[in-house]
Amino acid sequence: MRDIYHAVAGEHALLKNLSKEELTDYRNSCGDAASGIISALTTLGTLSAEACESEEYSDEECKRDMRNISRALRHLPRLMMALDLNRENADYELKRREATK
């Protein structure tokens, strides 16, 4: 496995086995998780900017926090892309089912 994207991106064929309710919940969960990642990234940016302006924030604390942030940022974009792909695939399957009724 190359990165988190390949571990999280769902197999589109498996979506056909889900009920409409399960598929809708899955789509909504993936969309909510992707939105949560965007919120987390925005918050990280805001907190980082505020920390840089603080006179009580030591260089050691800053380095520690920047290391932690970089660990998260390294994986979050690909994770968000996988979740968005899963949401799109679930939405496609729901629309395909509606079209074949």
Backbone as numpy.savetxt, mean C-alpha at the origin, in Angstrom:
# Nx Ny Nz CAx CAy CAz Cx Cy Cz
11.83 -14.64 -5.28 10.98 -13.48 -5.28 11.88 -12.24 -5.28
11.58 -11.32 -6.17 12.43 -10.14 -6.34 12.15 -9.05 -5.32
10.89 -8.76 -5.06 10.55 -7.76 -4.06 9.14 -7.99 -3.55
8.68 -7.15 -2.66 7.40 -7.31 -1.99 6.23 -7.32 -2.98
6.38 -6.63 -4.11 5.31 -6.57 -5.10 4.86 -7.97 -5.52
5.84 -8.82 -5.81 5.52 -10.17 -6.30 4.91 -11.05 -5.22
5.19 -10.75 -3.96 4.61 -11.52 -2.86 3.17 -11.10 -2.59
2.85 -9.84 -2.86 1.53 -9.30 -2.49 0.55 -9.29 -3.66
1.05 -9.08 -4.87 0.16 -9.01 -6.03 -0.57 -10.34 -6.19
-1.89 -10.27 -6.16 -2.71 -11.48 -6.22 -2.77 -12.08 -7.61
-3.11 -13.32 -7.64 -3.31 -14.03 -8.91 -4.73 -13.73 -9.38
-4.84 -13.12 -10.56 -6.14 -12.69 -11.06 -7.12 -13.87 -11.19
-6.63 -15.03 -11.55 -7.51 -16.19 -11.73 -8.19 -16.60 -10.42
-7.54 -16.37 -9.29 -8.12 -16.74 -7.99 -9.33 -15.88 -7.65
-9.42 -14.70 -8.22 -10.54 -13.80 -7.92 -11.86 -14.37 -8.44
-11.81 -15.21 -9.45 -13.03 -15.79 -10.02 -13.73 -16.72 -9.05
-12.99 -17.21 -8.04 -13.57 -18.13 -7.06 -14.25 -17.41 -5.90
-14.10 -16.10 -5.82 -14.69 -15.34 -4.72 -16.13 -14.94 -5.06
-16.97 -14.89 -4.04 -18.33 -14.40 -4.24 -18.28 -12.90 -4.50
-19.39 -12.34 -4.94 -19.44 -10.90 -5.21 -19.13 -10.11 -3.94
-19.67 -10.53 -2.81 -19.42 -9.84 -1.55 -17.95 -9.94 -1.14
-17.36 -11.14 -1.28 -15.94 -11.32 -0.95 -15.05 -10.49 -1.86
-15.41 -10.45 -3.13 -14.64 -9.70 -4.11 -14.73 -8.19 -3.84
-15.91 -7.73 -3.49 -16.09 -6.32 -3.15 -15.29 -5.96 -1.90
-15.34 -6.82 -0.88 -14.55 -6.59 0.33 -13.06 -6.58 0.03
-12.62 -7.50 -0.81 -11.20 -7.59 -1.18 -10.76 -6.32 -1.90
-11.56 -5.88 -2.87 -11.25 -4.66 -3.61 -11.16 -3.47 -2.66
-12.15 -3.35 -1.77 -12.17 -2.23 -0.83 -10.99 -2.28 0.14
-10.64 -3.47 0.60 -9.51 -3.62 1.52 -8.20 -3.21 0.86
-8.00 -3.62 -0.39 -6.78 -3.25 -1.12 -6.73 -1.73 -1.32
-7.85 -1.14 -1.69 -7.89 0.31 -1.87 -7.64 1.06 -0.57
-8.24 0.57 0.52 -8.03 1.20 1.83 -6.57 1.10 2.27
-5.97 -0.06 2.04 -4.56 -0.25 2.42 -3.65 0.68 1.62
-3.91 0.82 0.32 -3.11 1.72 -0.51 -3.29 3.17 -0.05
-4.51 3.55 0.30 -4.74 4.91 0.82 -4.02 5.11 2.15
-3.99 4.07 2.98 -3.28 4.15 4.24 -1.79 4.37 4.05
-1.23 3.74 3.04 0.19 3.92 2.74 0.46 5.36 2.32
-0.41 5.91 1.50 -0.24 7.31 1.09 -0.29 8.22 2.31
-1.23 7.97 3.21 -1.33 8.77 4.44 -0.07 8.64 5.28
0.45 7.43 5.39 1.67 7.21 6.18 2.86 7.95 5.57
2.98 7.90 4.26 4.09 8.59 3.60 3.99 10.10 3.79
2.79 10.62 3.70 2.58 12.06 3.92 2.94 12.44 5.35
2.52 11.63 6.29 2.83 11.89 7.70 4.32 11.81 7.95
4.99 10.83 7.37 6.44 10.71 7.53 7.15 11.97 7.02
6.69 12.49 5.91 7.28 13.71 5.37 7.07 14.89 6.28
5.88 15.02 6.81 5.57 16.13 7.71 6.38 16.03 9.00
6.42 14.84 9.59 7.18 14.65 10.82 8.67 14.88 10.61
9.19 14.43 9.48 10.61 14.63 9.17 10.95 16.10 9.07
10.10 16.85 8.40 10.33 18.29 8.25 10.27 18.98 9.61
9.31 18.61 10.43 9.18 19.22 11.76 10.38 18.87 12.64
10.84 17.62 12.56 11.98 17.20 13.37 13.24 17.96 13.00
13.42 18.23 11.73 14.61 18.97 11.28 14.61 20.40 11.82
13.46 20.96 12.07 13.35 22.33 12.57 13.47 22.42 14.08
13.36 21.30 14.78 13.39 21.30 16.24 14.81 21.43 16.76
14.99 22.30 17.72 16.31 22.50 18.31 16.66 21.39 19.30
15.65 20.70 19.85 15.89 19.64 20.84 16.15 18.28 20.19
16.02 18.20 18.91 16.15 16.92 18.18 17.63 16.70 17.85
18.24 15.71 18.49 19.68 15.50 18.32 20.00 14.85 16.97
21.25 15.01 16.56 21.70 14.38 15.31 21.58 12.86 15.40
21.85 12.31 16.57 21.76 10.86 16.76 20.32 10.38 16.60
19.38 11.10 17.19 17.96 10.75 17.04 17.53 10.86 15.58
18.01 11.90 14.93 17.67 12.11 13.52 18.17 10.95 12.66
19.41 10.55 12.87 19.97 9.44 12.08 19.19 8.16 12.32
18.85 7.89 13.58 18.07 6.70 13.91 16.72 6.73 13.19
16.04 7.84 13.29 14.72 7.96 12.67 14.80 7.90 11.14
15.80 8.52 10.57 15.95 8.48 9.11 16.24 7.06 8.62
17.00 6.29 9.41 17.24 4.89 9.07 15.93 4.11 9.06
15.11 4.33 10.07 13.81 3.64 10.15 12.88 4.05 9.01
12.87 5.33 8.72 12.04 5.82 7.62 12.51 5.22 6.30
13.80 5.16 6.09 14.31 4.62 4.82 13.95 3.15 4.67
13.92 2.41 5.77 13.52 1.00 5.69 12.07 0.87 5.21
11.22 1.74 5.72 9.82 1.71 5.30 9.66 2.17 3.85
10.33 3.26 3.51 10.18 3.83 2.16 10.72 2.90 1.08
11.65 2.08 1.43 12.23 1.16 0.46 11.18 0.19 -0.08
10.20 -0.18 0.74 9.22 -1.20 0.36 7.81 -0.67 0.11
7.46 0.43 0.72 6.08 0.91 0.63 5.59 1.22 -0.79
6.38 1.84 -1.65 5.87 2.11 -3.00 5.48 0.85 -3.77
6.32 -0.17 -3.72 5.99 -1.42 -4.44 4.80 -2.13 -3.79
4.71 -2.04 -2.47 3.57 -2.62 -1.78 2.29 -1.93 -2.21
2.32 -0.61 -2.30 1.16 0.14 -2.75 0.79 -0.22 -4.19
1.78 -0.39 -5.04 1.50 -0.76 -6.42 0.82 -2.12 -6.50
1.27 -3.08 -5.68 0.67 -4.41 -5.68 -0.77 -4.34 -5.18
-1.01 -3.58 -4.13 -2.37 -3.43 -3.61 -3.28 -2.77 -4.64
-2.76 -1.78 -5.34 -3.55 -1.10 -6.36 -3.87 -2.05 -7.52
-2.90 -2.88 -7.91 -3.16 -3.88 -8.95 -4.24 -4.85 -8.50
-4.15 -5.32 -7.26 -5.18 -6.22 -6.73 -6.56 -5.58 -6.76
-6.63 -4.30 -6.37 -7.90 -3.58 -6.39 -8.45 -3.48 -7.81
-7.58 -3.14 -8.75 -8.00 -3.03 -10.15 -8.48 -4.38 -10.69
-7.78 -5.45 -10.37 -8.20 -6.77 -10.84 -9.54 -7.19 -10.24
-9.76 -6.89 -8.97 -11.04 -7.20 -8.35 -12.15 -6.37 -8.98
-11.89 -5.11 -9.24 -12.87 -4.25 -9.89 -13.20 -4.75 -11.29
-12.18 -5.16 -12.02 -12.38 -5.72 -13.36 -13.27 -6.96 -13.30
-12.99 -7.85 -12.34 -13.78 -9.08 -12.21 -15.23 -8.77 -11.87
-15.46 -7.79 -11.00 -16.83 -7.39 -10.68 -17.55 -6.85 -11.92
-16.88 -6.02 -12.68 -17.48 -5.46 -13.91 -17.72 -6.55 -14.94
-16.80 -7.51 -15.05 -16.96 -8.61 -16.00 -18.20 -9.43 -15.65
-18.40 -9.67 -14.36 -19.58 -10.43 -13.92 -20.86 -9.68 -14.23
-20.86 -8.38 -14.02 -22.05 -7.57 -14.31 -22.36 -7.59 -15.82
-21.35 -7.57 -16.64 -21.54 -7.54 -18.10 -22.08 -8.87 -18.62
-21.80 -9.98 -17.91 -22.22 -11.29 -18.40 -23.58 -11.72 -17.85
-24.24 -10.85 -17.09 -25.57 -11.20 -16.55 -26.61 -11.12 -17.61
